Amino acid sequence: MAHNVIFFENPRTAQQRNAPMGYSWTTLFFGPFPLLVRREFVWFLVSLGLTVLSLHLSNVVLSFFINRLYIRDLISQGFKARAAQHGELADAAKELGFRLPTLESALFFETKVAFR
């Protein structure tokens, strides 16, 4: 089980997603199928291929960083971090090792542009 969850929202489409942080026990035990549930089809196919080729051993390695890849994919799709389940977003970003774009900063920027 992940030790923290980041709540994301896409400001343009209003879609919401939850992204766990930390070690992915679901990937370890269920292989690529959690990626299918998350609608990460490319990573699902990659993980499925690696699982078949390595007889499930690749899932041990993937479970260490698959949640971080999922967070990066959400950010690249335009999602912004809204809140963290435990602690602050700044602490979560520090633990991840990269900056999390926040929903508040996106709304502030859009408001600032609209008033020009």
Secondary structure, DSSP 8 states (H G I E B T S, - for coil): --SEEEEEE-TTT--EEEEEES--HHHHHHTTHHHHHTT-HHHHHHHHHHHHHHTTTHHHHHHHHHHHHHHHHHHHTT-EEEEESSS-HHHHHHHHTS---BHHHHHHHHHHHHT-
